[in-house]
């Protein structure tokens, strides 16, 4: 009869230390969760969609960060200039850089130009842009109140008759 002897399992061999370097594209993904950042594309939405969105972000957060790659850089500069020339924003910071990206057609790494423009709320902003309440401007709120009052009067008149 053979006897089995239990032997302890060998201790795990520690893995060698690894230095992990994050590529710029990876860090850019982590930064996209900013609440006041708009990543502009010149193919997805019209110019004034971004202008109005930037106004809303400035209203909510007191500043907005406009960001774009490659050919969309001119769109970001145009949005920025519209807001500045209308007295709605002041330029706080402009950053330019290049980002390594994989080209879908050739499958190789290419460098893309990147721009980030941070605009702050101007002193005149609140006098130029009406405040938004519940997603409605004061004029829309007033119209809704007037319509509600008219409906209430009509209902009261209908119940009296």
C-alpha positions as CSV (number, residue, x, y, z in Angstrom):
1,X,0.0,0.0,0.0
2,X,1.5,3.3,-1.1
3,X,1.2,6.3,1.2
4,X,0.7,9.8,-0.3
5,X,2.6,12.6,1.3
6,X,1.2,16.1,1.0
7,X,3.8,18.6,0.0
8,X,3.1,22.3,0.2
9,X,2.6,24.2,-3.1
10,X,5.6,26.2,-4.1
11,X,5.4,30.0,-3.3
12,X,4.4,32.1,-6.3
13,X,7.3,33.8,-8.1
14,X,6.8,37.5,-8.0
15,X,6.5,39.1,-11.4
16,X,9.2,41.6,-12.4
17,X,8.3,45.2,-12.0
18,X,7.0,46.9,-15.1
19,X,7.0,50.6,-15.9
20,X,3.9,51.4,-17.8
21,X,4.0,54.6,-19.8
22,X,0.6,56.0,-20.9
23,X,0.5,57.3,-24.5
24,X,-1.0,60.7,-25.0
25,X,-4.1,59.2,-26.6
26,X,-4.8,57.2,-23.4
27,X,-4.5,60.3,-21.2
28,X,-6.8,62.2,-23.6
29,X,-9.5,59.5,-23.0
30,X,-9.3,60.1,-19.2
31,X,-9.6,63.9,-19.7
32,X,-12.8,63.6,-21.8
33,X,-14.9,63.3,-18.7
34,X,-14.6,67.1,-18.0
35,X,-18.1,68.5,-17.7
36,X,-17.2,71.8,-19.5
37,X,-15.3,70.3,-22.5
38,X,-16.7,70.3,-26.0
39,X,-14.9,68.1,-28.5
40,X,-15.7,69.8,-31.9
41,X,-16.0,68.0,-35.2
42,X,-16.5,69.8,-38.5
43,X,-18.5,67.0,-39.9
44,X,-21.1,66.1,-37.2
45,X,-22.9,69.3,-36.2
46,X,-23.3,72.8,-37.6
47,X,-21.1,75.6,-36.4
48,X,-23.8,77.4,-34.4
49,X,-24.7,74.2,-32.6
50,X,-21.3,74.4,-31.0
51,X,-21.5,78.2,-30.4
52,X,-24.8,77.8,-28.6
53,X,-23.6,74.8,-26.6
54,X,-20.5,76.8,-25.6
55,X,-22.7,79.7,-24.4
56,X,-24.7,77.2,-22.3
57,X,-21.5,75.7,-20.8
58,X,-20.2,79.2,-20.0
59,X,-23.5,80.0,-18.3
60,X,-23.4,76.8,-16.2
61,X,-19.6,76.4,-15.4
62,X,-18.3,80.0,-16.0
63,X,-15.9,78.6,-18.6
64,X,-15.7,76.2,-21.5
65,X,-12.9,74.2,-23.0
66,X,-13.1,73.8,-26.8
67,X,-11.0,70.9,-28.2
68,X,-10.4,69.7,-31.7
69,X,-8.1,67.6,-33.9
70,X,-6.8,68.1,-37.4
71,X,-9.2,69.8,-39.8
72,X,-11.7,70.7,-37.0
73,X,-9.2,73.2,-35.5
74,X,-10.4,76.0,-37.8
75,X,-13.9,75.4,-36.5
76,X,-12.8,75.7,-32.8
77,X,-11.0,78.9,-33.6
78,X,-14.1,80.3,-35.4
79,X,-16.3,79.4,-32.4
80,X,-13.9,81.1,-30.1
81,X,-13.7,84.2,-32.2
82,X,-17.5,84.5,-32.4
83,X,-17.9,84.3,-28.7
84,X,-15.1,86.8,-28.0
85,X,-16.2,89.3,-30.7
86,X,-19.8,89.2,-29.3
87,X,-18.4,90.1,-25.9
88,X,-19.5,86.8,-24.3
89,X,-16.2,85.2,-23.5
90,X,-12.6,86.0,-22.8
91,X,-9.7,83.8,-23.8
92,X,-8.0,82.2,-20.8
93,X,-5.7,79.6,-22.4
94,X,-4.7,78.2,-25.7
95,X,-2.8,74.9,-26.0
96,X,-1.5,73.2,-29.1
97,X,0.0,69.8,-29.4
98,X,0.2,66.7,-31.6
99,X,-1.4,63.4,-30.8
100,X,-0.3,60.0,-32.3
101,X,-3.3,58.2,-33.8
102,X,-3.7,55.1,-35.9
103,X,-4.6,55.7,-39.5
104,X,-7.6,53.5,-40.4
105,X,-6.7,53.3,-44.1
106,X,-3.0,52.5,-43.8
107,X,-2.9,51.0,-40.3
108,X,0.1,53.1,-39.2
109,X,0.6,55.8,-36.6
110,X,0.2,59.3,-37.8
111,X,0.6,62.6,-35.9
112,X,-2.5,64.8,-35.7
113,X,-2.5,68.5,-34.6
114,X,-4.6,69.2,-31.6
115,X,-5.9,72.5,-30.1
116,X,-7.6,73.3,-26.8
117,X,-9.0,76.7,-26.1
118,X,-10.3,77.6,-22.7
119,X,-12.8,80.5,-22.6
120,X,-14.0,82.3,-19.5
121,X,-17.3,84.1,-18.9
122,X,-16.9,87.8,-19.8
123,X,-18.1,90.6,-17.5
124,X,-20.9,91.5,-19.9
125,X,-22.1,87.8,-20.4
126,X,-25.0,88.0,-17.9
127,X,-26.4,91.2,-19.5
128,X,-26.1,89.8,-23.0
129,X,-27.4,86.3,-22.5
130,X,-30.8,85.8,-20.7
131,X,-30.6,83.2,-17.8
132,X,-32.0,79.8,-18.5
133,X,-34.5,78.3,-16.0
134,X,-35.6,74.6,-16.4
135,X,-34.1,74.7,-19.9
136,X,-36.3,77.7,-20.9
137,X,-35.5,81.3,-21.4
138,X,-37.4,83.9,-19.4
139,X,-39.5,84.7,-22.6
140,X,-40.5,81.0,-22.9
141,X,-41.4,80.9,-19.2
142,X,-43.5,84.1,-19.5
143,X,-45.3,82.6,-22.6
144,X,-46.0,79.4,-20.8
145,X,-47.4,81.3,-17.8
146,X,-49.6,83.4,-20.1
147,X,-50.9,80.3,-21.9
148,X,-51.6,78.6,-18.5
149,X,-53.5,81.7,-17.3
150,X,-55.6,81.9,-20.5
151,X,-56.4,78.2,-20.2
152,X,-57.4,78.6,-16.6
153,X,-59.7,81.5,-17.5
154,X,-61.3,79.5,-20.3
155,X,-61.9,76.5,-18.0
156,X,-63.4,78.8,-15.3
157,X,-65.7,80.4,-18.0
158,X,-66.7,76.9,-19.2
159,X,-67.7,75.7,-15.7
160,X,-69.7,78.9,-15.1
161,X,-71.8,78.4,-18.3
